[in-house]
Amino acid sequence: MISTKLDLTGLHASRLSGLLQPAFYVREIPIYGDLVLAPMDSYSDLPFRLICRELGSAMSYTEFVNVVNLQGRGKPQTVTAMKLKYDPTERPMTFQIYGYDEDLLVETAIRLQDLGPDIIDINMGCYVKDIARRGAGSGMLLYPDKIARVFSRLSKSLRVPVTGKIRLGWDDTKRNHVQVAKILEDNGASLIAVHGRTKAQAYQGSADWDAIAEVKQAVKIPVLGNGDVRTVADIARIKAHTGCDGVMIARAAIGNPWIFTRKDRDQVTPAEKIAVMRRHLALNLDFYGAQLGLLLFRKHAARYVQNLTGEEKPRVELFAVNTLAEFDRAVAELEILSRVVEPA
Ligand SMILES: Cc1cc2nc3c(=O)[nH]c(=O)nc-3n(C[C@H](O)[C@H](O)[C@H](O)COP(=O)(O)O)c2cc1C
């Protein structure tokens, strides 16, 4: 349990500003908000998820977890266990898992319910070669019958809703997003998140929002549109273009979790950035301990301070901090400098 005090201003603000009605439901679970932080391996850990939730992301997804690492009785160990930890304020909390062995996927999902997630999500989008070519992640898209079996079994045996995150297909010649979406719905899935690229594309080209619209039109369950939402204007554009129920944001949230308050990077003041960075660092220290917490914070720090100031020296100091006190000292210097560049 995280001891650092929670600042729920963003979350409450998003609920109070006309979002008293849920944006959509995952089966019976109301989702209060239309923006969702995407699962991101080595980024969407508990500290970063909390930051995003406090700023308005409407639900939480863990980074993907390999079911092979969850075998055996008892609690999962170390690194994997950390990925499945969550704070009660994150609910609705989704555990995302992947695997190629369908029995293992189903058995693991059933067992994971003991850890209290609200939703289990199956990753069918990961393009990494070693994962996809074994039929896991986006590799599952090559086997629609297997998807049908896995979701049929899961929806019958789980107490919690099951959802899926997909790409558009293996490659351009094997696009099957509409077929897969219908299979998911017919076999009990309660939500589909669609990244508008094929496996072969990885991150090349641009996300095909027309294809996300095709999925939305093909099913009645909620659809999260995902891919290339970089700005607040993009949020409105993807919603208008696809009719999706919510928008899932990955890369654009790194260094700019304020996207969930519908603010672009250049609308966030240096003071706001520093306050959130400090909280993120404190959460990291609390969750991982001093050494690992600092190490893992640095990649976020680099993204937070992008465009903060042209000065190199305080930036370097910010990355080299070893304690919160050192962070405060580096920031004090930054604040003096940032007054010069703070928007009028
Ligand atoms: C560093 C990184 C890690 C990712 N890890 C996962 C993951 O664990 N599970 C998943 O479903 N997608 C993962 N993704 C894909 C994102 O969830 C998302 O589908 C993709 O980045 C497109 O959205 P974006 O254009 O908003 O970045 C990852 C993406 C990035 C950049």
The ligand as a Tripos MOL2 file, in Angstrom:
@<TRIPOS>MOLECULE
LIG
   31    33     1     0     0
SMALL
NO_CHARGES

@<TRIPOS>ATOM
      1 C1          7.2890    1.0300  -24.1430 C.3       1 LIG1
      2 C2          6.0080    0.3730  -24.5910 C.ar      1 LIG1
      3 C3          5.5860   -0.7860  -23.9800 C.ar      1 LIG1
      4 C4          4.3920   -1.4020  -24.3630 C.ar      1 LIG1
      5 N1          3.9540   -2.5030  -23.6800 N.ar      1 LIG1
      6 C5          2.7140   -2.9960  -23.9270 C.ar      1 LIG1
      7 C6          2.1510   -4.0160  -23.0980 C.ar      1 LIG1
      8 O1          2.7520   -4.4790  -22.1310 O.2       1 LIG1
      9 N2          0.9090   -4.4740  -23.4300 N.ar      1 LIG1
     10 C7          0.2030   -3.9730  -24.4980 C.ar      1 LIG1
     11 O2         -0.9200   -4.4090  -24.7440 O.2       1 LIG1
     12 N3          0.7160   -3.0250  -25.2800 N.ar      1 LIG1
     13 C8          1.9360   -2.5000  -25.0120 C.ar      1 LIG1
     14 N4          2.4000   -1.4610  -25.7540 N.ar      1 LIG1
     15 C9          1.5620   -0.9110  -26.8520 C.3       1 LIG1
     16 C10         0.7180    0.2530  -26.3570 C.3       1 LIG1
     17 O3         -0.1910   -0.1640  -25.3590 O.3       1 LIG1
     18 C11        -0.0740    0.9010  -27.5240 C.3       1 LIG1
     19 O4         -0.9310   -0.0630  -28.0800 O.3       1 LIG1
     20 C12         0.8240    1.4450  -28.6260 C.3       1 LIG1
     21 O5          1.9680    2.0960  -28.1040 O.3       1 LIG1
     22 C13         0.0640    2.4390  -29.5220 C.3       1 LIG1
     23 O6         -0.4320    3.5220  -28.7670 O.3       1 LIG1
     24 P1          0.2660    4.9900  -28.7710 P.3       1 LIG1
     25 O7          0.3130    5.4420  -30.2080 O.co2     1 LIG1
     26 O8         -0.6160    5.8180  -27.9140 O.co2     1 LIG1
     27 O9          1.6590    4.8250  -28.2480 O.co2     1 LIG1
     28 C14         3.6100   -0.8540  -25.4140 C.ar      1 LIG1
     29 C15         4.0570    0.3090  -26.0370 C.ar      1 LIG1
     30 C16         5.2150    0.9360  -25.6360 C.ar      1 LIG1
     31 C17         5.6420    2.2230  -26.3140 C.3       1 LIG1
@<TRIPOS>BOND
     1     1     2 1
     2     2     3 ar
     3     2    30 ar
     4     3     4 ar
     5     4     5 ar
     6     4    28 ar
     7     5     6 ar
     8     6     7 ar
     9     6    13 1
    10     7     8 2
    11     7     9 ar
    12     9    10 ar
    13    10    11 2
    14    10    12 ar
    15    12    13 ar
    16    13    14 ar
    17    14    15 1
    18    14    28 ar
    19    15    16 1
    20    16    17 1
    21    16    18 1
    22    18    19 1
    23    18    20 1
    24    20    21 1
    25    20    22 1
    26    22    23 1
    27    23    24 1
    28    24    25 2
    29    24    26 1
    30    24    27 1
    31    28    29 ar
    32    29    30 ar
    33    30    31 1
@<TRIPOS>SUBSTRUCTURE
     1 LIG1         1 GROUP 0 **** ****
